[in-house]
Each structure stands twice: as C-alpha cells, then as structure tokens.
Amino acid sequence: MTAPMLPPAFADFEEFAETWCLATETERYARRMSSSMPELLTFYDAFFPRLEEAIEYCDKFPLDDLPEDALALLRLIYSLVMVAMAVEIFQQTKPVDSADAEIERIKEPHP
C-alpha cells in the first residue's frame, strides 16, 4: 500500500490520486484521451460535488509554497477541469471535430 497523496479531509479520493494527480496539462489531456467515458464519469461524479471545498482547502496556502498533499489536491482539481470538458461539453473523451488534437506545452505554469 502506498502512502496517502491527498490531505486527510479528501481521503475519499485516494483511489483517483495515482491516476489523476498529474503534474502537467499534457499528461492530464493524455489521460483523458486514453480513459473511457465510464472512467471519466466515475471520477467526475465522485469529485465534482466537493470541488468548491477542495478549492477552499488549496486557497489556505500560498501557491508557491503548497504542501505536497495540497499540491496533489490541486492537480486533482486541474484534472477535473480537463475531465469536465469531456463530460459536460463533448459527452466523449475526444473533442468533437478535432481530428488528432493534442496538447503539448513547451513550459508548464507552476504549480
């Protein structure tokens, strides 16, 4: 068993942490594209109701000095944003009429 990645108040989402606490937008996009809609919906339906609470938790810390568990939670929030586009807008993992769209950043914002 691995050590918890998320703050104790968000332990319910540890099952998603290894998959969705990704450091870059490119990784999050690739994960979305390689996931099935049932996988996206499971994550979205579980985490979305507590999104505001997660944001409030992360807001307690300066962005350039987040504890590791809060940084993991912030990355989970970023992944939810990526997944929400597929769930709420496209109703599929891939953007509509996008051919082989990719996201590849030269430099990532921090955090």
C-alpha positions, 0 to 999 in steps of 0.5 A: 500500500502506498502512502496517502497523496491527498490531505486527510479531509479528501481521503475519499479520493485516494483511489483517483490520486495515482491516476489523476494527480498529474503534474502537467496539462499534457499528461492530464489531456493524455489521460483523458484521451486514453480513459473511457467515458465510464472512467471519466464519469466515475471520477467526475461524479465522485469529485465534482460535488466537493470541488468548491471545498477542495478549492477552499482547502488549496486557497489556505496556502500560498501557491508557491509554497503548497504542501505536497498533499495540497499540491496533489489536491490541486492537480486533482482539481486541474484534472477535473477541469480537463475531465469536465470538458469531456463530460459536460461539453463533448459527452466523449473523451475526444473533442468533437471535430478535432481530428488528432488534437493534442496538447503539448506545452513547451513550459508548464505554469507552476504549480 
